[in-house]
Amino acid sequence: MDFKKKIEELEKKMEEDADGMEEIDKASYIFDIGKIYKEQKMMPQAIEKFKETIAKTQSFNTKVDAIFEICHIALQDKNLDLLKEYLQKIKDLLKDGGDWEKRNRYKVYEGLYFILTKNFKDAGKNFLDALMTFTSYELFDFKTFVFYTAVINIISVDRKTLKEKIIENSDVLSCINEIPHLEKFLNTFYDGQYAQFFNELYYIIQSLKRDFYLSKHYNYYINEIRVKVYSQFLQSYKTVTIDNMASVFGVSTNFIDRELSNFISQGRINAKIDKVSGIIECNHNEQNVDLYQATIRDSDILISKIHKLSKLLEI
């Protein structure tokens, strides 16, 4: 049946039953019309109907479902302002009620918002919380969710957490063999097989470049994972030669020298390089890492707001 006819039938039925119909029933019809518009990719019309549903329904579940529909549209359009506004509405509603399924969905949606705003640490926390009870199949399948959870948390959590909550997680193990390169990516990182890890990282990065949510930030991710893996290696040493580190990573000494010099100058890796002796002297104070990540994230948000303001001024 043509979608317009479906909408006409719903509107006609709503009019015919108007006298004896409660507001909750009217909102249900309006919600269904919104879903039809959404299926047809007519997003402004869909959002209008979902907003009308939210305003008219007395049903907690219908209200939350309509808000989730708007959040889903906002994610598809990467409309961060709309997404943030309606995530807050869900959060407020869930303070007073809501079952585990809705709380789980909220964590996944909010986690995707965190990814889009380059807040990988909080995204990783949300995804770990939702891993055992994932139900948000309208977004993607479970294997995709496992991929996101793993690649984000590898740069966000410590080795113990990575091992216990991801590498040895039964839900992850149930499907990791079906996710290309992910198992080797995790295990070579954890086991310190750095040359093999770099090989797997190449394939993971290719996936990130094509990913709807992560593609914008893949350069940032490359930097973060390199800082993470170099820091993990250096954690075991007070001093180590550049030649030794280059050999372990399967790259040239010039490459390691350039990489470390860059990250050291940015304050990302706490070490010094003695160019004369070719020795790296390690300092394991890592308190600047979180500050750096927060500064980068806040800078991106500020730049985005300035860009939007400039567009308004042009108008």
C-alpha positions, 0 to 999 in steps of 0.5 A, spaced: 500 500 500 502 507 498 504 510 504 500 516 503 494 511 503 496 508 510 497 515 513 490 517 510 487 511 513 490 512 520 487 519 520 480 517 517 480 512 523 482 517 528 477 522 526 472 516 526 473 514 533 475 521 536 469 522 540 470 516 544 477 516 544 482 517 549 488 522 548 493 516 549 489 512 543 490 519 539 497 519 540 498 512 538 495 514 531 500 520 531 506 516 533 504 511 527 504 516 522 510 519 524 513 512 523 511 512 516 514 518 515 520 516 518 520 509 513 519 514 507 525 518 509 521 524 510 524 526 517 521 533 518 514 531 517 516 525 522 519 529 527 513 533 527 509 527 528 513 525 534 513 531 537 506 532 537 505 525 540 510 527 546 505 533 547 499 529 547 500 522 550 499 520 557 503 514 556 510 514 559 512 508 554 509 512 548 513 518 550 519 515 551 519 511 544 517 518 540 523 521 543 527 515 541 525 516 534 527 523 534 534 521 537 534 516 532 533 521 526 538 526 529 543 521 529 542 519 522 542 526 520 548 528 525 544 533 528 548 534 535 543 539 538 537 536 536 540 529 539 543 533 545 536 536 547 532 529 546 537 525 550 536 530 556 528 529 555 529 521 556 534 522 561 529 526 565 524 521 564 528 515 566 529 519 573 522 517 575 521 510 571 523 506 565 525 499 565 532 496 564 531 496 556 530 503 555 536 505 560 540 500 556 538 504 549 539 510 552 546 508 554 547 506 547 544 513 544 548 517 549 554 513 547 554 515 540 553 522 542 559 522 545 563 518 539 560 524 535 563 529 540 569 525 540 568 524 548 571 516 547 572 515 554 565 516 556 562 513 550 566 507 552 563 507 559 556 507 556 558 501 551 561 497 557 555 498 561 550 496 555 554 490 553 551 485 556 544 487 555 544 490 548 537 491 544 538 497 540 538 493 533 534 499 530 541 502 530 546 496 528 547 489 530 551 486 536 557 485 532 558 492 530 556 494 537 562 489 540 567 493 534 565 500 537 566 497 544 572 494 543 576 499 539 573 505 543 575 502 550 582 500 548 584 507 548 580 509 554 581 503 559 587 500 563 589 493 561 586 490 567 579 492 565 580 491 557 582 484 559 576 482 564 571 486 560 572 485 553 578 480 551 575 475 556 567 477 556 563 471 554 558 476 550 564 479 546 567 472 545 561 469 542 562 473 536 569 476 535 571 471 530 566 474 525 569 481 526 575 481 521 581 483 525 578 485 532 581 479 536 588 479 533 588 487 534 586 486 542 590 480 543 596 483 540 595 490 544 594 486 550 600 481 549 605 486 547 606 483 540 607 490 537 609 489 530 603 484 529 599 490 533 601 495 527 599 490 522 592 489 525 591 497 526 592 498 519 585 494 517 582 497 523 583 504 521 580 502 514 574 500 517 574 506 521 575 511 515 568 507 512 564 508 519 558 512 519 560 515 526 567 514 527 570 516 520 570 524 522 575 522 528 579 517 525 585 521 525 584 523 532 583 515 533 590 514 530 594 519 534 590 516 541 592 509 539 599 510 538 600 514 544 596 508 548 601 503 545 607 507 545 606 509 553 604 501 554 611 499 551 615 504 555 611 503 562 616 497 562 622 501 562 626 506 565 631 507 559 630 503 553 634 504 546 631 507 540 634 501 536 630 496 541 623 500 541 624 500 533 625 493 533 620 491 537 615 495 533 618 493 526 619 500 524 625 504 523 629 508 528 627 514 524 620 513 524 620 511 532 624 517 533 620 522 529 613 519 533 616 519 540 619 526 539 612 529 536 608 526 542 613 528 547 613 535 545 605 535 545 606 533 552 602 526 551 608 521 552 612 523 559 619 521 556 626 524 554 630 522 548 638 523 548 639 524 541 647 522 542 646 516 545 640 514 542 636 512 549 629 514 551 629 516 558 622 514 561 618 518 566 611 515 568 607 521 570 601 520 566 597 526 569 597 530 563 593 525 558 586 526 561 587 534 561 590 534 553 584 529 551 579 534 554 582 540 551 582 537 544 574 535 545 572 542 548 576 546 542 572 542 537 566 544 540 568 551 541 570 551 533 563 548 531 559 553 535 563 559 532 562 556 525 554 555 526 554 563 529 558 565 523 553 562 518 547 565 522 551 572 522 551 571 514 544 570 514 
